[in-house]
Amino acid sequence: MGKKASVIINEVKKLIKKADCIDIDYIKICETKTLSDVDEIKSQSVIALAVKVGKTRLIDNHVFGEKLKV
């Protein structure tokens, strides 16, 4: 069984909203080949988001299953 995209998105929103001066533009989970939104992660998917920190808009994404580069 896959993971519910809405649950992951809500957890990410909670984490981001803990910080001051950040406005969420969007958070989406999409299928990597079509970029169609998914309700449940069953195949390779990507989380994409854009937030505003002050006047700066930050955009990032991560493919689920790939190692994070820190």
QUIDAKA-V933386 format. One record per helix or strand. SS is the DSSP state (H for helix, E for strand). FROM is the first residue (numbers start at 0). LEN is the number of residues. Records with the same first field share a line. If there is no record, write none. Layout:
# QUIDAKA-V933386
SS: FROM-LEN + FROM-LEN
This chain:
# QUIDAKA-V933386
E: 2-2 + 21-10 + 36-1 + 39-2 + 44-9 + 55-8
H: 4-13
